């Protein structure tokens, strides 16, 4: 099987596996326990927290380990909104956010919060002027993702952070798709809250992290929780966290070289697709796009059909965010771009990783050529 769905999840790296095994054997204690076995685990946990803060240039005391990127989003947002709701009830976000964020805000609308969804330009980018106009005296938080998971569009995070810092509004950024693929400097970008995930960067599933700047007040979602300074209940997964950080260290050492290689593969894949004798529409930005993600449409063909046919021919692709797989609803990202319901159901996502080769993309292109010829030939008959 040729795997072109790295934005959904990645295979666990050898570095992560080795770290998990060692930590499971040598650091199995509960880091909250007061005996030496627990203290040894706590030392490893704090080393991991320190390394994550170094990679992201945030304050070590602001990092909290979670069970996933989605959980990091929800816990951070809820903790911040509860702590600041006395200042106002207005939240700003966009329609292109990950489902964990969109669904959370839909629920918050039923609890008395006013949610403003910013429009985007034709590439999926939020306009700074629209954000500036949306901020009002009751605005307490803005949540904008770093990279869109379906089409790879990169948001103007630095400009957003600067504006919100001047206006005194908390800025949460879902950086799950960006982490390990882009340089992220929390302090420089003026991000108050951030989420990342392990399994997107060759670490184990079931591990993520949230960041909330120590200067920003938050309230525990569950009172009297002791783990992770009250941020999350449940015994801390020290081996999983150690594996997560080992994976992060590994991808950071080769990030620049890998990004260049992936950019070349993406450009070649675009050339191969657009050479097909069928209508191909590349979605997203050509200037502000993460090379690892390629979202496109084949005019007249549903993405779900293309995904199933590719799978039948040994190529694993996606119709968008993995959390939406199997859902026949149109892509919220494409709807936000102004596409029709029919067009939004045509979304196909290819995503590339460290095991992707030129042979892989040429084979995938041949599969697309074959299935489009069969499909459109059958329609014409």
ABEGO torsion letter per residue (X at the ends): XBBAAAAABBBBBAAAAAAAAAAAAABABBAABABAAAAAAAAAAAAAAAAAAAAAGBBAAABBBBABAAAAAAAAAAAAAAAAAAAEABBBBBAABBAAAAAAAAAAAAAGBBBBBBBBBAAGBBBAAAAAAABBAABABBBBBABBAAAGBBBBAAAAAAAAAAAGBBBBBBAAAABGABBBBAAAAGBABBBBBAAAAGBBBGBBBBBBBAABBBBBABBGBABGGGABBEBBBAAAAAAAAAAAAAAAAAAAAAAAAAAAAAAAAAAAAAABABBBBBBEBAABBBAABBBBBBBGBBAAAAAAAAAAAGBBBBAEBAAABGBABBBAAAAAAGBBAAAAAABBBBBBBAABBAAAAAAAAAAAAAAAAAAAAAAAX
